[in-house]
Amino acid sequence: MHPIRAARTAQHHAVRAITTRGLAHPLTLALLAVAATAAARAWDAGHPVTETHLAPAREAPPLMPNRQAGRRG
């Protein structure tokens, strides 16, 4: 299986396990470990992280008025 496809599939299974069983369930933790390993293998194969995530890149939201650049407080 292609490394990107494996990483996406593992991530999908891990998210479904979180939704149905919760984050602390042993199966969820195992699937998260598999997803992390698959993502690392894809990275080692030369694929950027953006190929793993299908969501389009978005611009950052504008800063709040009290957090404008160059202003403290």
C-alpha positions, 0 to 999 in steps of 0.5 A: 500500500502507498505510504500516504494511503496507509497513513490516511487509513490509519488516521481514519481508523484512529479517529473512529476509535476515539469517537466510539471508544474514547481517547484512553481506550487501549485499542484507541491508543494502539491505533494512534500508535499505528497512525503515527508510525504510518505517518512517519513512514510516509515522511521518511519516504519523502512525502510532505505532511500536507499530502497526508491531510486532505483538508485545504490549507487556510489562512490564519484568522485575523488577530484580535484588536488587542493582539495587533502586531507591535502592540503589547497589553 
